[in-house]
Amino acid sequence: MQPVFDYNKGNVRAYYPDCGAIATFDFRDPEREFGYILVRVSHSFNGQTFECVIYRLLRCSGCHRAGVAKIHQSSGPYAVLEDFYPTSIEKLPIPHDVPQGIANEFREAELCASVRALRAVLALFRSTLEKALEANGYTRGNLKDKIDEAARDHVITAPRQSRAQNNIRDLANAILHGPWREVTQEEVDSAHLYTQRILEDLYDDRKTVEAHLQSLGRLPSGEEATRV
């Protein structure tokens, strides 16, 4: 989830990696406020005019680790959160049998998402998808061909095929090869989810998938598989 600022309570709710959950960050305890830096400067942000920027220190109500919020404040009862640190996103679980290099690529995409490097996120999810398909014997042609072959082999479902083509491959290709454009959080969230789902398709019930791929000649079988 994206951090949410409650103007009336002065706190921020965000996913915090140290707690592994959504946490509330308070700006004070029963005795004192934790402090802030106020920069008085008239400026615009997201089409609105503000009179100052506040960098406010907060504390997780669970583990008591620190956080910092950058808040745009107007003279009236109106404020907007721009950034919150530590930056993070909720990581999605992936099966233990996912090869380490593919898992690392997926986690690096999540790291990029946590700092809102959204164009890089899509490129890494595309790369994760292609590497996973290649590791399962889909090595011919371009990524579109590999996705279609996996669907024809019933390794992924037809709906998953459509999502892989439209929400991961096509979107990343447009970002990598087309003119610059802003990537939305919704696009990243969708690519994140369906890359994870395809990793689950391939590796959650690994023995069954492996046997199916071996029967198709996609992966080595028997003694040959042991030697590879």
C-alpha positions in Angstrom: 0.0 0.0 0.0 1.0 3.6 -0.5 1.6 5.6 2.8 -1.6 7.3 4.0 -1.5 10.6 5.9 -4.3 11.4 8.4 -4.3 15.2 8.8 -6.6 15.2 11.8 -4.5 12.7 13.8 -1.1 13.7 12.4 -0.1 10.1 11.8 0.9 8.0 8.8 -0.1 4.5 8.0 2.3 2.5 5.8 3.7 -0.9 5.2 6.9 -1.2 7.3 9.4 -4.0 6.5 10.7 -4.2 10.0 7.3 -5.1 11.3 6.3 -7.0 8.2 2.8 -5.4 8.3 0.9 -2.2 7.9 1.8 0.0 10.8 0.8 3.4 12.3 3.5 6.0 12.7 2.7 8.6 15.4 4.2 12.1 15.7 4.2 12.0 19.5 4.0 9.9 22.6 2.0 10.8 25.8 4.8 13.2 26.9 6.1 15.0 23.8 6.2 15.5 20.1 9.2 13.9 18.3 10.1 17.0 16.4 10.0 18.5 12.9 11.8 20.8 10.5 9.6 23.5 8.9 10.7 25.3 5.7 8.6 28.3 4.9 8.4 28.7 1.2 5.5 29.4 -1.1 5.4 26.6 -3.7 3.1 24.4 -5.7 2.7 20.7 -5.5 0.2 18.6 -7.6 -1.5 21.7 -8.8 -2.0 23.1 -5.3 -0.4 26.1 -3.7 1.3 25.6 -0.3 3.1 27.9 2.2 5.6 25.5 3.8 7.1 22.1 3.7 7.3 20.1 7.0 9.7 17.2 7.5 8.2 15.4 10.5 9.7 12.7 12.6 7.4 9.9 13.5 7.7 6.5 15.3 6.1 3.2 14.6 3.6 2.3 17.2 4.6 -1.3 17.0 8.4 -1.6 16.9 9.3 2.0 17.7 11.5 2.5 14.7 11.7 6.0 13.2 10.1 7.3 10.1 10.2 10.7 8.3 7.2 12.3 6.5 7.5 15.1 3.9 4.3 17.1 4.1 3.1 20.1 2.1 1.1 22.5 4.4 -1.2 25.4 3.6 -2.4 28.1 5.9 -5.8 26.4 6.2 -6.5 22.9 7.5 -5.0 21.3 4.5 -1.9 19.2 4.1 -0.6 16.6 1.6 1.9 13.9 2.1 4.5 13.7 -0.7 7.0 11.1 0.7 7.5 8.8 3.6 10.7 7.1 4.7 11.6 4.3 5.0 10.2 3.6 1.5 8.8 0.1 1.2 6.1 -2.0 -0.4 4.5 -5.2 0.8 6.5 -8.1 -0.7 4.6 -10.9 -2.3 5.4 -14.5 -1.3 7.0 -16.7 -3.9 7.6 -20.4 -3.8 10.8 -21.8 -2.2 11.6 -23.7 -5.4 12.0 -20.5 -7.5 15.7 -20.4 -8.7 17.8 -17.9 -6.7 18.6 -15.7 -9.7 15.0 -15.4 -10.7 13.9 -14.8 -7.1 16.6 -12.1 -6.8 15.4 -10.4 -10.0 11.8 -10.4 -8.6 12.9 -8.9 -5.3 15.0 -6.3 -7.0 11.9 -5.2 -8.9 10.1 -4.8 -5.6 13.0 -2.7 -4.3 12.6 -0.4 -7.3 8.9 -0.2 -6.6 9.6 0.8 -3.0 11.5 3.9 -4.2 8.9 4.5 -7.0 11.4 3.8 -9.9 8.3 2.5 -11.7 9.7 2.3 -15.2 12.6 0.1 -14.0 10.1 -2.0 -12.1 8.3 -3.0 -15.3 11.5 -3.9 -17.1 12.6 -6.2 -14.2 9.2 -7.9 -14.0 9.4 -8.6 -17.8 12.9 -9.9 -17.3 11.8 -12.1 -14.4 9.0 -13.6 -16.5 11.3 -14.3 -19.5 14.0 -15.9 -17.3 11.4 -18.1 -15.6 10.0 -19.4 -18.8 13.5 -20.0 -20.2 14.4 -22.0 -17.1 11.4 -24.2 -17.8 12.4 -25.0 -21.4 10.7 -22.2 -23.3 13.8 -20.9 -25.1 12.7 -20.4 -28.7 11.5 -17.1 -30.2 10.7 -13.9 -28.4 8.8 -13.5 -25.1 5.4 -13.5 -26.8 6.2 -16.9 -28.4 7.4 -18.2 -25.0 4.2 -17.1 -23.3 2.0 -18.6 -26.0 3.9 -21.9 -26.0 3.6 -22.2 -22.2 -0.2 -21.6 -22.5 -0.5 -24.2 -25.3 1.3 -26.7 -23.0 -1.2 -25.9 -20.3 1.6 -24.8 -18.0 -0.1 -21.4 -17.6 -3.9 -20.8 -18.1 -5.4 -18.8 -20.9 -6.3 -15.9 -18.6 -2.7 -15.9 -17.2 -1.4 -15.9 -20.8 -3.5 -12.8 -21.5 -2.2 -11.1 -18.3 1.4 -12.0 -19.1 1.1 -10.6 -22.6 -0.8 -7.4 -21.8 0.1 -6.5 -18.2 3.7 -7.5 -18.3 5.2 -7.9 -21.8 3.4 -5.3 -23.8 3.6 -2.7 -21.0 7.3 -3.2 -20.4 8.0 -3.2 -24.2 6.1 0.1 -24.5 8.2 1.6 -21.7 11.5 0.2 -23.0 11.1 1.0 -26.7 8.4 3.7 -26.9 8.5 7.4 -26.1 8.7 8.4 -22.4 5.5 8.3 -20.4 4.6 8.2 -16.8 3.9 4.7 -15.4 1.0 4.5 -12.9 1.0 2.6 -9.6 -1.9 0.6 -10.8 0.2 -0.7 -13.8 3.0 -1.7 -11.5 0.7 -3.4 -9.0 -0.8 -5.5 -11.8 2.6 -6.5 -13.2 3.8 -7.3 -9.7 0.8 -9.5 -9.0 0.8 -11.5 -12.3 4.5 -12.0 -12.3 4.1 -13.5 -8.8 1.2 -15.7 -10.0 3.2 -17.1 -12.9 6.1 -17.9 -10.6 3.5 -19.8 -8.4 2.2 -21.6 -11.5 5.7 -22.8 -12.4 7.1 -23.5 -8.9 4.4 -24.0 -6.3 3.8 -27.7 -7.1 7.2 -28.1 -8.7 7.2 -31.9 -8.9 4.0 -32.0 -10.9 5.1 -29.1 -13.2 8.5 -30.7 -13.7 7.0 -34.1 -14.7 4.6 -32.4 -17.1 7.5 -30.5 -18.8 9.6 -33.6 -18.9 6.8 -35.5 -20.7 6.7 -32.7 -23.3 10.5 -32.8 -23.7 10.9 -29.3 -22.3 13.1 -30.5 -19.5 15.5 -33.4 -19.2 14.0 -36.5 -17.5 15.3 -39.6 -15.7 19.0 -40.1 -15.5 19.6 -37.3 -18.0 17.9 -34.8 -15.6 20.2 -36.1 -12.8 23.3 -35.4 -14.8 22.2 -31.8 -15.8 
